[in-house]
Amino acid sequence: MQLIPYLSFNGDCRAAFDFYRDVLGGEIVERMTWGESPMAADMPAETHAHVMHSQLRAGDAVIMGADSPGCGAQSSAGTGGCINISVESTEHAERIWAALSDGAQQVRMPLQPTFWAQRFGMLVDRFGQPWMVNAMPAA
């Protein structure tokens, strides 16, 4: 079994996934717009350039997402979550943190040593997506 986070955006999924690709050193392996889908005729023209589905692979990790207003983190239903990324070195954590925090909407906890991790920090990135960054201690 593999659990895959599916992120919801309101028109900026393409920009967000391009940013995450660069931050995580991954690649976009799938991307389709609403206009490219068989549902295009039933969708408003202003949504045709929006992303219907995107998939990013970085090493063994996968995240997926779409421009789907009213779903997931963009919802006002009181649900939510965040992406937790765990890496093996403080240098890797600091590089990812620097990239994610550039233009961040909020730093909830600065990247710092904790009793459970070499580094840990929480932020909300420029796209409104919450992240936790962990550099776990060597085993």
PAKOL-922712 format. One line per field, with one value per residue: residue number from 1; residue in one letter; chain; z, x, y of N, C-alpha, C in turn. Coordinates in steps of 0.2 Angstrom, whole numbers. Atoms other than C-alpha are relative to their C-alpha. Layout:
pos [NUM, ...]
code [A, ...]
unit [A, ...]
npz [Z, ...]
npx [X, ...]
npy [Y, ...]
capz [Z, ...]
capx [X, ...]
capy [Y, ...]
cpz [Z, ...]
cpx [X, ...]
cpy [Y, ...]
END
This chain:
pos [1, 2, 3, 4, 5, 6, 7, 8, 9, 10, 11, 12, 13, 14, 15, 16, 17, 18, 19, 20, 21, 22, 23, 24, 25, 26, 27, 28, 29, 30, 31, 32, 33, 34, 35, 36, 37, 38, 39, 40, 41, 42, 43, 44, 45, 46, 47, 48, 49, 50, 51, 52, 53, 54, 55, 56, 57, 58, 59, 60, 61, 62, 63, 64, 65, 66, 67, 68, 69, 70, 71, 72, 73, 74, 75, 76, 77, 78, 79, 80, 81, 82, 83, 84, 85, 86, 87, 88, 89, 90, 91, 92, 93, 94, 95, 96, 97, 98, 99, 100, 101, 102, 103, 104, 105, 106, 107, 108, 109, 110, 111, 112, 113, 114, 115, 116, 117, 118, 119, 120, 121, 122, 123, 124, 125, 126, 127, 128, 129, 130, 131, 132, 133, 134, 135, 136, 137, 138, 139]
code [M, Q, L, I, P, Y, L, S, F, N, G, D, C, R, A, A, F, D, F, Y, R, D, V, L, G, G, E, I, V, E, R, M, T, W, G, E, S, P, M, A, A, D, M, P, A, E, T, H, A, H, V, M, H, S, Q, L, R, A, G, D, A, V, I, M, G, A, D, S, P, G, C, G, A, Q, S, S, A, G, T, G, G, C, I, N, I, S, V, E, S, T, E, H, A, E, R, I, W, A, A, L, S, D, G, A, Q, Q, V, R, M, P, L, Q, P, T, F, W, A, Q, R, F, G, M, L, V, D, R, F, G, Q, P, W, M, V, N, A, M, P, A, A]
unit [A, A, A, A, A, A, A, A, A, A, A, A, A, A, A, A, A, A, A, A, A, A, A, A, A, A, A, A, A, A, A, A, A, A, A, A, A, A, A, A, A, A, A, A, A, A, A, A, A, A, A, A, A, A, A, A, A, A, A, A, A, A, A, A, A, A, A, A, A, A, A, A, A, A, A, A, A, A, A, A, A, A, A, A, A, A, A, A, A, A, A, A, A, A, A, A, A, A, A, A, A, A, A, A, A, A, A, A, A, A, A, A, A, A, A, A, A, A, A, A, A, A, A, A, A, A, A, A, A, A, A, A, A, A, A, A, A, A, A]
npz [0, 0, -2, 4, -1, 6, -2, 4, 1, 3, 6, 0, -1, 4, -3, -6, 2, 3, -6, -4, 4, -1, -7, -2, 5, 3, 7, 1, 5, 4, -1, 4, -2, 1, 7, 4, -2, 4, -3, 2, 3, -6, -4, 2, 4, -5, -4, 5, -1, -6, 0, -3, -4, 1, -4, -1, -3, -2, -3, -1, -2, 5, -2, 5, -1, 5, -1, -2, -6, -5, -2, -4, -4, 2, -2, -6, -4, -7, 1, 2, -1, 2, 2, -4, 3, -4, 3, -4, -2, -1, 6, 4, -3, 0, 7, 1, -4, 3, 6, -2, -4, 5, 2, -5, -3, -7, -3, -6, -5, 4, 0, -6, -4, -5, -3, 4, 7, 1, 2, 2, 1, 3, 4, 5, 6, 4, 3, -5, -2, -6, 0, -5, 3, -5, 1, -5, -2, 3, -4]
npx [4, -4, 5, -2, 3, 3, 1, 5, -1, 5, -3, -7, -3, -5, -5, -2, -3, -7, -4, -1, -4, -7, -2, -2, -4, 4, 3, 8, 1, 7, 3, 5, 5, 7, 1, -2, 4, 6, 5, -1, 6, 5, -3, 0, -6, -5, -4, -3, -7, -1, -2, 4, -4, -7, -3, -7, -4, -7, -2, 5, 6, 5, 6, 4, 5, 4, 4, 7, 2, 4, -2, -7, -2, 4, 7, 1, 3, -3, -4, -7, -6, -7, -5, -6, -6, -6, -7, -5, -6, 2, -1, 6, 6, -1, 1, 8, 3, -2, 4, 7, 1, -1, 7, 5, 6, -1, -5, 4, -5, -6, -4, -5, -1, 5, -2, 1, -3, -6, 3, 8, 3, 7, 2, 5, -4, 3, 6, 5, -1, -5, -5, -4, -7, -3, -7, 0, -7, -2, 2]
npy [-6, -7, -6, -6, -7, -3, -7, -4, -7, -4, -4, -1, 7, 1, -4, 4, 6, -2, -2, 6, 3, -3, 0, 7, 3, 6, -2, 1, 6, 0, -6, -1, -6, 2, -1, 5, 6, 1, -4, -7, -3, -2, -4, -7, -1, -3, 5, 4, 0, 3, 6, 5, 5, -1, 5, -2, 6, -2, 7, 5, -3, -3, -4, -2, -6, -3, -6, 3, -4, 3, 6, 0, -5, -6, 0, -3, 5, 1, 5, -2, 4, -3, 4, 0, 3, 2, 1, 3, -5, -7, -4, 2, -4, -7, -2, 1, -5, -6, 0, 0, -6, -6, -2, 4, -4, 0, 4, 2, 1, 0, 6, 0, 7, 2, 6, 6, -1, -5, -6, 0, -6, 0, -6, 0, -3, -6, 2, 1, 7, 1, 5, 1, 2, 4, 4, 5, 2, 6, 6]
capz [0, -4, 4, -8, -3, -15, -14, -20, -27, -34, -51, -46, -46, -61, -53, -36, -44, -54, -38, -28, -43, -41, -22, -21, -36, -44, -60, -66, -73, -77, -80, -88, -89, -88, -106, -112, -103, -111, -99, -107, -116, -99, -91, -91, -103, -89, -81, -97, -93, -75, -70, -68, -62, -59, -52, -45, -41, -31, -27, -20, -15, -24, -22, -33, -35, -45, -47, -37, -27, -12, -9, 4, 11, 1, 9, 23, 30, 45, 37, 33, 34, 29, 20, 31, 23, 31, 26, 32, 34, 41, 25, 15, 27, 27, 8, 7, 20, 12, -4, 4, 15, 0, -1, 13, 19, 37, 47, 61, 69, 62, 57, 73, 83, 93, 105, 92, 76, 71, 63, 62, 56, 50, 37, 25, 8, -5, -12, 5, 8, 25, 27, 40, 37, 47, 48, 58, 69, 62, 68]
capx [0, 6, -3, -2, -6, -19, -18, -32, -29, -39, -31, -13, -9, 2, 13, 13, 18, 32, 38, 37, 46, 61, 61, 61, 71, 57, 48, 30, 25, 7, -2, -19, -30, -48, -48, -39, -51, -66, -76, -70, -87, -96, -84, -84, -71, -62, -57, -50, -32, -34, -26, -37, -24, -5, 7, 25, 38, 53, 63, 51, 38, 23, 11, -4, -16, -28, -37, -53, -60, -70, -60, -46, -36, -45, -61, -69, -76, -64, -54, -35, -18, 0, 14, 27, 44, 58, 76, 92, 103, 102, 109, 95, 82, 89, 90, 71, 66, 75, 66, 49, 50, 54, 37, 29, 12, 17, 31, 22, 38, 56, 67, 77, 84, 71, 71, 65, 74, 90, 79, 60, 50, 32, 26, 13, 20, 16, 2, -7, 0, 6, 22, 32, 51, 60, 79, 78, 93, 104, 99]
capy [0, 18, 33, 48, 66, 74, 93, 105, 122, 136, 140, 139, 120, 121, 135, 125, 109, 117, 125, 108, 100, 112, 112, 93, 89, 78, 78, 80, 63, 67, 83, 86, 102, 102, 108, 93, 81, 73, 84, 100, 103, 103, 114, 133, 140, 150, 133, 125, 130, 124, 108, 93, 81, 83, 70, 74, 60, 64, 48, 36, 49, 55, 69, 73, 88, 98, 114, 108, 123, 117, 102, 98, 111, 125, 120, 129, 113, 113, 99, 100, 93, 96, 88, 81, 78, 69, 69, 61, 77, 94, 101, 93, 100, 117, 118, 112, 124, 139, 135, 132, 147, 159, 169, 158, 165, 160, 152, 142, 136, 140, 126, 122, 107, 98, 84, 72, 79, 87, 100, 103, 117, 121, 133, 138, 140, 154, 143, 141, 123, 118, 109, 101, 98, 85, 80, 64, 59, 46, 28]
cpz [0, 1, -4, 1, -7, 2, -5, 0, -4, -6, 0, 1, -4, 3, 7, -2, -3, 5, 4, -4, 1, 7, 2, -4, -3, -7, 0, -5, -3, 1, -5, 2, -1, -8, -5, 2, -4, 3, -2, -2, 6, 5, -2, -3, 4, 4, -5, 1, 7, 0, 3, 4, -1, 5, 0, 3, 1, 4, 0, 2, -6, 3, -7, 2, -6, 2, 2, 6, 4, 2, 4, 3, -2, 3, 7, 5, 7, -1, -2, 1, -2, -3, 4, -4, 4, -4, 5, 3, 1, -6, -5, 3, -1, -7, -2, 3, -3, -6, 1, 3, -4, -2, 4, 3, 8, 2, 7, 5, -5, 0, 5, 2, 5, 4, -4, -7, 0, -2, -1, 0, -4, -3, -4, -6, -4, -3, 6, 3, 6, -1, 7, -3, 6, -2, 6, 3, -3, 5, 3]
cpx [4, -5, 3, -4, -3, -2, -5, 2, -6, 2, 7, 4, 6, 6, 3, 4, 7, 5, 2, 5, 7, 2, 2, 4, -3, -1, -7, 0, -7, -2, -5, -4, -7, -2, 2, -4, -6, -6, 0, -7, -5, 3, 0, 7, 6, 4, 4, 8, 2, 2, -5, 3, 8, 3, 8, 3, 6, 3, -6, -7, -4, -5, -4, -4, -3, -3, -7, -2, -6, 2, 6, 1, -3, -7, -1, -4, 3, 5, 7, 5, 6, 4, 6, 6, 6, 6, 5, 5, -3, 1, -6, -6, 0, -1, -8, -3, 1, -5, -8, -2, 0, -7, -5, -5, 1, 5, -3, 5, 7, 3, 6, 1, -6, 2, -1, 3, 6, -2, -7, -2, -7, -1, -6, 3, -4, -7, -6, 1, 4, 5, 3, 7, 4, 7, 0, 7, 2, -1, 6]
cpy [6, 5, 6, 6, 2, 7, 3, 7, 3, 4, 0, -7, -1, 4, -4, -6, 1, 2, -6, -4, 2, -1, -7, -4, -6, 2, -1, -6, 0, 7, 1, 6, -2, 1, -6, -7, -1, 4, 7, 3, 2, 4, 7, 2, 3, -6, -5, -1, -3, -7, -5, -6, 1, -5, 2, -6, 3, -6, -5, 3, 3, 5, 2, 6, 2, 6, -2, 5, -4, -7, 0, 6, 7, 1, 4, -4, -2, -6, 3, -5, 4, -6, -1, -3, -1, -2, -2, 5, 7, 5, 0, 4, 7, 3, 0, 6, 7, 1, 1, 7, 7, 2, -3, 5, 0, -5, -2, -2, 0, -6, 1, -7, -1, -6, -7, 0, 4, 7, -2, 7, -1, 6, -1, 3, 5, -2, -2, -7, -1, -6, -1, -3, -3, -2, -4, -1, -7, -6, -3]
END
